[in-house]
Amino acid sequence: MERMYISDLYEIDFYAWTQEQVSLLKTQHWDKLDTVNLIEEIETLGRKERQELRNRLGVLLGHLLKWQFQSEKRSNSWLGTIREQRIQIKLLLQDSPSLKPYLDEVFLAAYELGLALAIRRETKLGEQVFPEVCPYTPDQSMNPEFLPESN
């Protein structure tokens, strides 16, 4: 395929473009690769992994907050979500161990997401009820045995 066609294919049919890039890589036709778009896609993959970690951690922290600050409404659903997010985060870190340091780095942003979830959903509690700073450490949050005490 012509270089111009491959670049056009990226805009017209992304899946076909990916298959063409795989074929070119396997056959080592380096000069025919759509390097500009290939670089962009690889960078995007890395960002998506980081976003998934941040979002899953946010859901986990939100449910830990609900567990602690609205103990009268605790449910198996909340417990299931806490367990599932821990497992999903663990699997994500197993698949991409280099994300482990990012867990600490993103913890504050994830807490903000979790706080928004706790305030927005199911709890009728205002923001002032919840601590400004996350009351859990990353290790506590990921510990399968940890559930916060009621407030």
C-alpha positions, 0 to 999 in steps of 0.5 A: 500500500502507498504511504498516503493510502495507509494514512487515509486508511487510519481516518477511514477504517481504524481496524483495517489500519491496525491490521495493515500495521500489524502485517507491515510490522510482521514482514518488517516493512519499516518504510511503509509503516504509518509511523506518525499515527502508530506513535500516537496510538501507542502513546494513547494506549499508555494514557488509557492504562493510567486512566483506567487505574485512576478511575478504578481507584476512584470507584474503590475509594468512593465505595470505601467512603460510603462504607465508612460514612453511611454504614447504615446503608451498607450492602453486599453490592458495595462490598462486591464493588470494593472487592471487584475494584481491588481485583481489577486494580491488582490485575491491571498492575500485574499486566503493567507493573510499571504502573505501580508507582503511578498508584501513589502519584494518582491517589489524590486525584482518585480520592477526588473522584471517589469523593465526588462518587460518594457525594453524588450517589446514594449518600445524601451526605454533603461534602463537609461530612467527608475528610478533605484528605483521604483517610486511607493509605494506598496500602489500606485501600488495596488490602483485601482485609481492610474495611474502614470503621463506621463514623 
